[in-house]
Amino acid sequence: MADDDRGYGRARQSEVYRAGLSGIRPAVPVDAEALERAARKALSAEAFAYLAGGAGAESTMTANRAAFARRQIWPRVLRDVSTRDLSIELLGRRRATPFVLSPIGVAELAHAEADVAVGRAAASLDVPYVLSNQASRPMEEVAAAMGSRSRWFQLYWSASDELNASFVRRAEAAGCEAIVVTLDTHLLGWRTRDLDAAFLPFTRGQGIAQYTSDPVFAELVRERVARAGSGGGSARPKVTPTLLASAFAIARSGAHTRLVDGGVREALRSPLPRAAVETFLDVFSDPSLTWESLAKLREWTSLPVLLKGVMHPDDAAKALDHGVGGLVVSNHGGRQIDGSVATLDALPGVVERVGGRVPVILDSGVRGGADAFTALALGATAVGIGRPYAYGLAVAGAKGVREVVRNHIAEFDLTMGLAGHRSVAEIGPDSLREAA
């Protein structure tokens, strides 16, 4: 990953400082709080609230950060750290860094190129990207932009098993290496910022590109229209701002849409866009999902299955009993439960119960490379980056995502070396101490 023999971090520093001699500053702020402020300026109020907000009083978001603050890195000195190896073993492959890009839904709120821009940035850095179930671009389009680089697919288990199976088949065909089943969205969290704005992007046709590009979903929509007696689009729905937004969003999905050909005009004349939103809201999640449901995945795919949202050691043990290929310790970035356990606090118990049998990824609350070091020291196999890259996308598109991820890698490299370690394998519990 290094641009020269000094290591990734020093090479990144040199690049920034040399550009500074010509008056060129980074495309996105390096400081996490400054990056968030820049994203706020770049986004509409609704879009920023959706990307930045959490559940309730957002105490879980605060807890995620406080958990990192309670751990301190304990440096060791006079060790030869002139060369450093950032790579890890994950899902049977050697990865260049310990980072993964976590799924972020409705990326079009941040940038018009949305998931495609993120995919290009991830591919350029050889960092695995977990394609969102709630994407703004179909998985096939993102896969084409990423070429042979690593990608996984996040599955929100919907109320239609036929649709779930179709998503999984498409992900496998699109070259995804794993299926990441998100378990903490079987109900939508109480998100106060979005409620105050009366804004849910899915109702406006945003973030549902995986659905509108799916043949099973398209059939569900057509069946809905037929039941309503709209008969092949002859009945023109009342044009409202919400319908306009939905029609534009669905028409923008272009050649990949399975619903409406002919662009925005035809989308406005058809009952299908409105029916697509209504159908999505009907099938979006399944609160009846249980451990037994996971057996269906083995019928749909041979890909490794990771469970995202596992926070309790007992659930980690059950996951092993059901043959999963990995776990993601995540509280959805604090977006689902107000007052939830912080991910970093939950991590050690899950790691202990798993006992090295499957990889454990830490997601939620990570704001830089030093946080990644802390998570790895507590037993994480890899670390997910979430909101920061979404903010980079908002500020500078694919270039912004790339810079945010590069900064995470660079800070991690320097932190590892300054703490006296030459490889990820050397980082462990004795690399930390509890804050006084």
Secondary structure, DSSP 8 states (H G I E B T S, - for coil): --SSTT-HHHHHHHHHHHHHTTT---SS-SSHHHHHHHHHHHS-HHHHHHHH--STT-HHHHHHHHHHHTEEE----S---SS-B--EEETTEEESSSEEE---S-GGGT-TTHHHHHHHHHHHHT--EEE-TT-SS-HHHHHHHHTTS-EEEEEE--S-HHHHHHHHHHHHHTT---EEEE-S-SS----HHHHHTT--GGGGT-S-HHHHT-HHHHHHHHHHHHHTT-TTTTS-----HHHHHHHHHHHHTGGG-SS--SHHHHHHH-SHHHHHHHHHHHHS--TT--GGGGHHHHHH--S-EEEE---SHHHHHHHHHTT-SEEEE--GGGTS-TT---HHHHHHHHHHHHTTSS-EEE-SS--SHHHHHHHHHTT-SEEEE-HHHHHHHHHHHHHHHHHHHHHHHHHHHHHHHHTT-SBGGG--GGGEEE--
